[in-house]
């Protein structure tokens, strides 16, 4: 495991094993929300730049192992930025 120091507020991210990397995007239709969770460090940094602080950060000791953002479906500009700028699918 590698620890990566981020420029954003000196956050320390823990790089997951390649076989354990995951990103989930859930659309909660009844609540009009999109929930994005990832443990991939580059994606966490990109989402942090676009969406700001995550709703929740998951820690192991003092390093971040994953982050989760909640976006209202009314925030169309943020959703557009994510789809256009962020490589969610690692393509």
N, C-alpha and C positions, 0 to 999 in steps of 0.2 A: 504494500500500500504506500502511496505517495501522498505527502501533505503539500498542498499548494496554497501559498499566501496570495490573497487577492488584493488588488488596489482599492476596491470598494470597502472602505471602513476597516481595512486590515482583517478581513475575514479569512479564516483558514479552512480550506476545503480538503476533504479526504477523497482521493481518487479511488473509485471502486475497481474491483477486478473486472476485466473486460467482459467476462461471462455473466457478471452480476449487474451490468448497466441496464437501467430501465427508465422509461418515460411513459407516463400515462396521461391521457387527456380524457376527462369525463365531462359530458354535457348533462347537466341536471336541468331537464326541461321544466319540471314543476317549480324549481326555484329560480329559473332564468340565470343560471351561473355556469361558468366553465371552470373546471378545476384542473390545473396542470401540476403534476408531480414529476420530478426528475432527480436522479442522483448523479447525472453526468455533469462534471464540473464546467466544461465550456458552455453547455446549455444553461446551467444555473447563472453563469455570468452574463450571458446574453439576455436572459429573461430579467435579470436584476436591472440591467441598463434600460430596458424598455418599460417594465412594469413597476420597478422600484422594489421596496422591501417585500419579501414573500410573506404570505399569511402565516406560514409556519416553517421553521427550520428544524431539522432533525440532527441531533448531535451524538457523537461518540467521543467521550472525554471532552476536549475543547475544540474539536474540528467538526465541520458541517459535513454530514453524510448525505443529505438530501434536502430539497426545498419544495414548498408547495405554494402555488398562487391561486387565488380565487378571483375571477373576473366576471363582472356582470355582463350579460348578453347585450345590454344597452350600450356598452362601451365599444362601439364599432371601430373606432380609430385604433384602439389598442389591439383588438382582434385582428384587424388588417395588418398592423405592424408585425404582429407575431407571425402571421401566415406568410408575409412577404420577406421579412428579414431573418427570422429564426429558422435554423435548420432542424426542425423537430424530428425529421425522419432520418437524419444523418446520411443524406444522399450527396 
